Amino acid sequence: MNKPVNKPVKKTSSDSSTSHPAASFTEADYSLEKLLGGMSVEKFLAEHWHKKPLLVRQALPNFGAWLDRAGLSELACLDNSEGRLVRFKRGQCQLEYGPFEPEALDALPKNNWSLLVSGVNHLLPEADWLLHRFDFIPAARLDDLMVSFAPPGGGVGPHFDSYDVFLIQGQGRRRWEISAQDDLTTVEGAPLRILKEFRVDESWELEPGDMLYLPPQLAHNGVALTDCMTWSVGFRAPKAEEIVGQFLTFLQDRLELPGMYADPTLQRQKHVAEIPAAMLTWADKTIRAAARWDKSDVADFLGRYLSEPKSHVYFDPPERPKSLAAFTKAIRKNGVALDSRSQMLFHGDAFYINGERLEASPALRGMLTNLADKRYLMPGDCTHEQGAEMIALLHVWYRAGYLFPAG
């Protein structure tokens, strides 16, 4: 890494070009091999993912100076950030949501609190670059990067997560305690899922650059030993109820059913309040006919749903957008990169970006696959014979704020 990052850098869309975040770092700095402690991805997935913890010392060496308390506090005061403040008073957990006022954060006491900011990958290019070091997990599962600061003794209490998480130690030291306990009963009325009982089975002290992976449902507790920064890479794990509910909404939006109920042969029935058998039969047949789907419908739903930005995420179209000719010249010279807020997925010939579907022509599938996988295209990717069609599509996405010329 060339230099530490101590202040937030808010990327804006304008006529000026923006460097790709990876330009400041090299693969030798934070290689995948070093990230997993010399373990192959296949071995990690087979032995640890969803199964048991993994502690890697110096997974990200020289990591501590990337962000400090002042920089995180600035992020927590932004309108487009997701900040939370967790405090403990007389043993009771209190939770406040941002954005916060700088004076309120400066006046916090010397212990027993924790400031957390989610989605830092949308606010700092370096954080976005770090998040995508974990691209050995499918992008459909990758959620966001959260950063927290806590003074000595600070934390959020013993709890468990419903998703996998990588905990990376930035500045300072933190002690992590874990428990394989089956009792996950939480404190009634607490704003967070704090465990009522917590039995420590094992603990480690993490220093800057150390990383701890924890599978879902594993009870854990992090306590700051000094002023402490922790970076958390989290993953999406939709609940079955959520997926089914959203899929039914998806089907509802696609319904176009003709006709309505009619009963020209209606006869008087014994009980006026009884639902007519003919109406029940008609409704049953109509609903069964409407509620039909196949795997392609489910894939289309997942592509749109998983790439849909969160409710607080908005894209900033360029104030002075480049013309198609100027945009073509810029990306043929320097390439193009997805905005950190953009999510791009694909299944078969269908590509999804920020909730929108594109049925790609055969000529574009290879380039769009590269863009989705790597999140950028090199200059040479847009210079062959099919480049004009691809560049026209990229220009539409550029004007929407989904991507920008690199360089």
C-alpha positions as CSV (number, residue, x, y, z in Angstrom):
1,M,0.0,0.0,0.0
2,N,1.4,3.4,-1.0
3,K,0.0,5.5,1.9
4,P,-2.4,5.3,4.8
5,V,-6.0,6.6,4.4
6,N,-7.1,8.6,7.4
7,K,-9.9,10.7,6.0
8,P,-13.0,9.6,4.1
9,V,-12.9,10.0,0.3
10,K,-16.3,10.4,-1.1
11,K,-16.4,9.5,-4.8
12,T,-18.5,11.8,-6.9
13,S,-19.6,11.5,-10.5
14,S,-18.4,14.3,-12.6
15,D,-16.7,15.0,-15.9
16,S,-13.3,14.3,-14.4
17,S,-12.0,10.7,-14.5
18,T,-11.6,8.6,-11.4
19,S,-8.8,6.1,-10.8
20,H,-9.8,2.5,-10.1
21,P,-9.3,1.8,-6.4
22,A,-7.0,-1.2,-7.0
23,A,-4.4,1.1,-8.6
24,S,-3.1,2.0,-5.1
25,F,-2.4,-1.6,-4.2
26,T,-0.6,-4.7,-5.5
27,E,-1.5,-8.3,-5.4
28,A,1.7,-8.9,-3.4
29,D,0.4,-6.6,-0.6
30,Y,-2.8,-8.6,0.0
31,S,-2.7,-11.8,-2.0
32,L,-5.5,-14.4,-1.7
33,E,-2.9,-16.9,-0.5
34,K,-1.8,-14.6,2.4
35,L,-5.4,-13.7,3.2
36,L,-6.3,-17.3,3.9
37,G,-3.0,-18.0,5.7
38,G,-1.6,-20.1,2.9
39,M,-4.7,-22.2,2.6
40,S,-6.3,-22.7,-0.8
41,V,-9.8,-21.5,-1.5
42,E,-10.9,-25.0,-2.0
43,K,-9.6,-26.1,1.4
44,F,-11.1,-23.1,3.1
45,L,-14.5,-23.8,1.6
46,A,-14.4,-27.5,2.4
47,E,-13.1,-27.3,6.0
48,H,-14.1,-23.8,7.4
49,W,-16.9,-22.1,5.4
50,H,-20.2,-22.5,7.3
51,K,-18.3,-25.0,9.6
52,K,-15.6,-23.7,12.0
53,P,-13.6,-20.5,12.7
54,L,-10.3,-19.6,11.1
55,L,-7.7,-17.3,12.6
56,V,-5.1,-15.9,10.2
57,R,-2.3,-13.8,11.7
58,Q,-1.2,-11.0,9.4
59,A,-3.7,-11.8,6.7
60,L,-3.5,-8.1,5.8
61,P,-0.2,-6.8,6.9
62,N,0.3,-3.0,7.7
63,F,-3.5,-2.7,7.7
64,G,-3.9,-0.5,10.8
65,A,-3.5,2.9,9.3
66,W,-6.3,2.7,6.7
67,L,-8.9,4.6,8.8
68,D,-8.9,6.2,12.2
69,R,-11.6,7.3,14.7
70,A,-11.8,10.8,13.2
71,G,-12.3,9.4,9.7
72,L,-15.0,7.0,10.8
73,S,-16.8,9.7,12.7
74,E,-16.9,11.8,9.6
75,L,-18.4,8.9,7.7
76,A,-21.0,8.4,10.5
77,C,-22.1,12.1,10.0
78,L,-22.8,11.7,6.3
79,D,-26.5,11.6,5.2
80,N,-25.8,8.7,2.9
81,S,-24.1,6.5,5.6
82,E,-25.5,3.8,7.9
83,G,-24.2,4.7,11.3
84,R,-25.1,3.1,14.7
85,L,-23.9,3.9,18.2
86,V,-24.1,1.2,20.8
87,R,-23.7,2.2,24.4
88,F,-24.0,0.3,27.7
89,K,-25.3,2.1,30.8
90,R,-25.9,0.3,34.0
91,G,-25.7,-3.0,32.1
92,Q,-28.4,-1.9,29.6
93,C,-27.7,-1.7,25.9
94,Q,-28.7,1.5,24.1
95,L,-28.8,1.9,20.3
96,E,-28.8,5.1,18.3
97,Y,-28.9,5.5,14.6
98,G,-27.1,8.2,12.5
99,P,-26.4,10.4,10.8
100,F,-24.8,11.9,13.9
101,E,-23.6,15.4,14.8
102,P,-19.8,15.7,15.1
103,E,-20.1,17.4,18.5
104,A,-22.1,14.4,19.9
105,L,-19.4,11.9,18.7
106,D,-16.6,14.1,20.1
107,A,-18.3,14.2,23.5
108,L,-18.5,10.4,24.0
109,P,-17.0,8.9,27.2
110,K,-13.7,7.0,27.4
111,N,-15.3,3.5,27.5
112,N,-18.4,1.3,27.0
113,W,-19.5,2.3,23.5
114,S,-19.0,1.4,19.9
115,L,-19.5,3.3,16.7
116,L,-20.4,1.2,13.7
117,V,-20.8,2.3,10.0
118,S,-22.1,-0.2,7.5
119,G,-21.6,0.0,3.7
120,V,-18.2,1.7,4.0
121,N,-17.3,0.1,0.6
122,H,-19.8,2.7,-0.8
123,L,-18.0,5.6,0.8
124,L,-14.3,4.7,0.5
125,P,-12.6,3.4,-2.7
126,E,-10.1,1.5,-0.6
127,A,-12.9,-0.2,1.3
128,D,-14.5,-1.3,-1.9
129,W,-11.2,-2.7,-3.1
130,L,-10.8,-4.6,0.2
131,L,-14.4,-6.0,0.0
132,H,-13.7,-7.5,-3.4
133,R,-10.6,-9.3,-2.1
134,F,-13.2,-11.7,-1.0
135,D,-14.5,-12.4,-4.5
136,F,-13.8,-16.1,-4.0
137,I,-17.3,-16.1,-2.5
138,P,-20.1,-15.6,-5.1
139,A,-21.0,-11.9,-5.5
140,A,-24.7,-12.8,-4.9
141,R,-23.6,-13.6,-1.3
142,L,-21.3,-10.7,-0.7
143,D,-23.1,-8.0,1.3
144,D,-21.0,-5.1,2.6
145,L,-18.0,-3.9,4.6
146,M,-18.7,-2.5,8.1
147,V,-16.2,-0.6,10.2
148,S,-16.4,-0.1,13.9
149,F,-14.5,2.0,16.5
150,A,-14.5,1.2,20.2
151,P,-12.5,2.6,23.1
152,P,-11.1,0.2,25.7
153,G,-13.8,-2.1,27.0
154,G,-16.1,-1.2,24.1
155,G,-18.1,-3.7,22.0
156,V,-21.7,-4.7,21.2
157,G,-22.0,-7.6,23.7
158,P,-22.0,-11.3,23.2
159,H,-24.2,-12.2,20.2
160,F,-24.4,-14.4,17.1
161,D,-24.9,-13.6,13.4
162,S,-27.0,-15.4,10.9
163,Y,-24.4,-15.0,8.2
164,D,-20.7,-15.7,7.7
165,V,-18.3,-12.9,8.6
166,F,-14.6,-12.0,8.3
167,L,-13.4,-9.8,11.2
168,I,-10.2,-7.8,10.2
169,Q,-8.3,-5.9,12.9
170,G,-7.4,-2.4,11.9
171,Q,-5.9,-0.1,14.5
172,G,-5.5,-1.3,18.1
173,R,-6.2,-4.7,19.7
174,R,-9.4,-6.5,20.3
175,R,-10.1,-9.8,22.2
176,W,-12.5,-12.1,20.5
177,E,-14.3,-14.8,22.5
178,I,-16.3,-17.6,20.9
179,S,-18.7,-20.3,22.1
180,A,-20.2,-23.3,20.4
181,Q,-23.1,-23.2,22.8
182,D,-26.5,-24.3,21.6
183,D,-28.4,-21.8,23.8
184,L,-28.9,-18.7,21.7
185,T,-31.6,-17.1,23.9
186,T,-31.3,-13.3,23.7
187,V,-32.0,-10.6,26.2
188,E,-35.7,-9.7,26.0
189,G,-36.3,-6.1,25.0
190,A,-32.6,-5.4,24.0
191,P,-32.2,-3.5,20.7
192,L,-29.5,-6.0,19.6
193,R,-29.5,-9.8,19.7
194,I,-27.4,-9.9,22.9
195,L,-27.2,-13.4,24.4
196,K,-28.7,-13.9,27.8
197,E,-26.0,-16.4,28.7
198,F,-22.5,-16.7,27.2
199,R,-19.9,-19.4,27.9
200,V,-16.4,-18.7,26.6
201,D,-14.9,-21.7,24.9
202,E,-11.9,-20.0,23.2
203,S,-10.5,-16.5,22.8
204,W,-7.8,-14.7,20.8
205,E,-6.3,-11.3,20.9
206,L,-6.2,-9.7,17.4
207,E,-3.6,-7.1,16.4
208,P,-3.5,-4.9,13.2
209,G,-3.6,-7.1,10.1
210,D,-5.0,-10.2,11.9
211,M,-8.3,-11.7,10.6
212,L,-10.8,-14.0,12.2
213,Y,-13.5,-15.9,10.1
214,L,-16.6,-16.9,12.0
215,P,-19.4,-19.2,10.5
216,P,-23.1,-18.4,11.1
217,Q,-24.8,-19.1,14.5
218,L,-21.5,-19.1,16.4
219,A,-21.8,-17.1,19.6
220,H,-19.0,-14.5,19.9
221,N,-18.0,-11.4,21.8
222,G,-15.5,-8.7,20.8
223,V,-14.0,-6.5,23.5
224,A,-11.6,-3.6,22.7
225,L,-8.4,-3.7,24.6
226,T,-7.2,-0.4,23.3
227,D,-8.7,2.2,21.0
228,C,-9.8,-0.2,18.3
229,M,-10.9,-0.4,14.7
230,T,-12.5,-3.5,13.3
231,W,-13.4,-4.1,9.7
232,S,-16.2,-6.7,9.1
233,V,-16.9,-8.3,5.7
234,G,-20.4,-9.7,5.9
235,F,-22.5,-11.9,3.5
236,R,-26.1,-12.0,2.5
237,A,-28.2,-14.9,3.9
238,P,-31.8,-14.2,2.9
239,K,-34.4,-15.8,5.1
240,A,-36.8,-18.3,3.4
241,E,-39.8,-16.1,4.5
242,E,-38.2,-13.1,2.9
243,I,-37.3,-14.8,-0.4
244,V,-40.8,-16.4,-0.7
245,G,-42.5,-13.1,0.1
246,Q,-40.5,-11.1,-2.4
247,F,-40.9,-13.8,-5.1
248,L,-44.7,-13.6,-4.7
249,T,-44.6,-9.9,-5.0
250,F,-42.4,-10.4,-8.1
251,L,-45.1,-12.7,-9.6
252,Q,-47.9,-10.3,-8.7
253,D,-46.2,-7.5,-10.6
254,R,-46.1,-9.8,-13.7
255,L,-49.7,-10.9,-13.5
256,E,-52.0,-9.9,-16.4
257,L,-55.1,-12.1,-16.0
258,P,-58.1,-11.6,-18.2
259,G,-61.7,-12.1,-17.2
260,M,-63.6,-11.9,-13.9
261,Y,-66.0,-14.2,-12.0
262,A,-69.4,-14.7,-13.4
263,D,-72.3,-17.0,-12.4
264,P,-75.1,-16.8,-15.1
265,T,-76.5,-20.1,-13.8
266,L,-76.7,-18.9,-10.2
267,Q,-79.3,-20.7,-8.1
268,R,-80.7,-19.8,-4.7
269,Q,-78.8,-21.5,-1.9
270,K,-79.9,-22.7,1.5
271,H,-77.5,-20.4,3.5
272,V,-77.0,-16.9,2.1
273,A,-73.7,-16.5,4.1
274,E,-72.1,-19.7,2.7
275,I,-69.4,-19.2,0.0
276,P,-70.8,-20.5,-3.3
277,A,-69.2,-23.7,-4.4
278,A,-69.0,-22.4,-8.0
279,M,-67.1,-19.3,-6.8
280,L,-64.7,-21.5,-4.8
281,T,-64.0,-23.7,-7.8
282,W,-63.4,-20.7,-10.1
283,A,-61.0,-19.1,-7.6
284,D,-59.1,-22.3,-7.1
285,K,-58.6,-22.8,-10.9
286,T,-57.7,-19.2,-11.5
287,I,-55.1,-19.0,-8.7
288,R,-53.6,-22.3,-9.7
289,A,-53.3,-21.1,-13.3
290,A,-51.7,-17.9,-12.2
291,A,-49.3,-19.3,-9.7
292,R,-47.2,-21.2,-12.2
293,W,-43.5,-20.7,-12.6
294,D,-40.3,-22.5,-13.6
295,K,-36.7,-22.3,-12.8
296,S,-36.1,-19.5,-15.3
297,D,-38.7,-17.3,-13.5
298,V,-36.9,-17.9,-10.2
299,A,-33.5,-17.1,-11.8
300,D,-35.0,-13.9,-13.2
301,F,-36.4,-13.0,-9.8
302,L,-33.1,-13.7,-8.0
303,G,-31.1,-11.6,-10.5
304,R,-33.3,-8.6,-10.1
305,Y,-33.7,-9.0,-6.3
306,L,-30.1,-9.7,-5.4
307,S,-28.7,-6.9,-7.6
308,E,-31.3,-4.3,-6.3
309,P,-29.6,-1.5,-4.4
310,K,-30.5,-1.1,-0.7
311,S,-33.2,1.5,0.0
312,H,-30.7,4.2,1.1
313,V,-28.4,3.8,-1.9
314,Y,-28.8,6.3,-4.7
315,F,-26.7,6.8,-7.8
316,D,-25.3,10.2,-8.9
317,P,-25.4,10.7,-12.7
318,P,-22.5,12.9,-13.9
319,E,-23.3,16.6,-13.7
320,R,-21.6,17.1,-17.1
321,P,-21.7,13.8,-18.8
322,K,-19.3,13.1,-21.6
323,S,-20.6,12.7,-25.1
324,L,-20.5,9.2,-26.5
325,A,-17.5,10.2,-28.6
326,A,-15.6,11.6,-25.5
327,F,-16.7,8.6,-23.4
328,T,-15.4,6.2,-26.1
329,K,-12.1,7.9,-26.2
330,A,-11.8,7.9,-22.4
331,I,-12.5,4.2,-21.9
332,R,-10.5,3.1,-24.9
333,K,-7.6,4.8,-23.3
334,N,-8.1,3.8,-19.6
335,G,-10.9,1.3,-19.4
336,V,-14.1,1.5,-17.3
337,A,-15.0,0.4,-13.7
338,L,-18.3,-0.2,-12.0
339,D,-19.3,2.3,-9.3
340,S,-18.8,0.8,-5.8
341,R,-22.6,0.9,-5.3
342,S,-23.3,-1.1,-8.4
343,Q,-24.1,-4.8,-8.2
344,M,-23.9,-6.8,-11.4
345,L,-24.9,-10.5,-11.6
346,F,-25.7,-12.9,-14.5
347,H,-27.4,-16.2,-15.2
348,G,-27.1,-17.7,-18.6
349,D,-27.7,-15.0,-21.2
350,A,-29.4,-12.6,-18.8
351,F,-27.4,-9.9,-17.0
352,Y,-28.6,-7.9,-14.1
353,I,-27.3,-4.5,-12.9
354,N,-28.9,-2.7,-10.0
355,G,-32.2,-4.5,-10.4
356,E,-32.4,-4.1,-14.1
357,R,-32.3,-7.0,-16.6
358,L,-30.4,-7.0,-19.9
359,E,-30.7,-9.9,-22.4
360,A,-27.2,-9.8,-23.9
361,S,-26.5,-10.5,-27.5
362,P,-23.9,-13.3,-28.1
363,A,-21.3,-10.7,-29.1
364,L,-21.5,-9.0,-25.7
365,R,-21.8,-11.9,-23.3
366,G,-18.0,-12.4,-22.9
367,M,-17.4,-8.7,-22.2
368,L,-20.3,-8.4,-19.9
369,T,-19.2,-11.5,-18.0
370,N,-15.8,-10.0,-17.5
371,L,-17.3,-6.7,-16.3
372,A,-19.5,-8.6,-13.8
373,D,-16.7,-10.8,-12.5
374,K,-13.9,-8.3,-12.4
375,R,-16.0,-5.1,-12.0
376,Y,-13.8,-3.3,-14.6
377,L,-12.8,-3.6,-18.2
378,M,-9.4,-3.0,-19.5
379,P,-8.9,-0.6,-22.5
380,G,-8.4,-3.4,-24.9
381,D,-11.7,-5.0,-24.0
382,C,-13.6,-2.2,-25.9
383,T,-11.5,-1.9,-29.0
384,H,-12.4,-4.9,-31.1
385,E,-15.1,-5.1,-33.8
386,Q,-18.0,-5.4,-31.3
387,G,-16.7,-2.5,-29.2
388,A,-19.3,0.0,-30.6
389,E,-22.3,-1.9,-29.4
390,M,-20.7,-2.5,-26.0
391,I,-19.6,1.1,-25.6
392,A,-23.1,2.4,-26.4
393,L,-24.5,0.2,-23.6
394,L,-21.7,1.3,-21.2
395,H,-22.5,4.9,-22.0
396,V,-26.1,4.4,-21.0
397,W,-24.9,3.0,-17.6
398,Y,-22.4,5.8,-17.3
399,R,-25.1,8.4,-17.6
400,A,-27.1,6.6,-15.0
401,G,-24.1,6.7,-12.6
402,Y,-23.6,2.9,-12.6
403,L,-20.0,3.1,-13.8
404,F,-17.3,5.6,-14.8
405,P,-14.2,5.8,-17.0
406,A,-11.1,4.7,-15.2
407,G,-7.8,6.5,-15.4
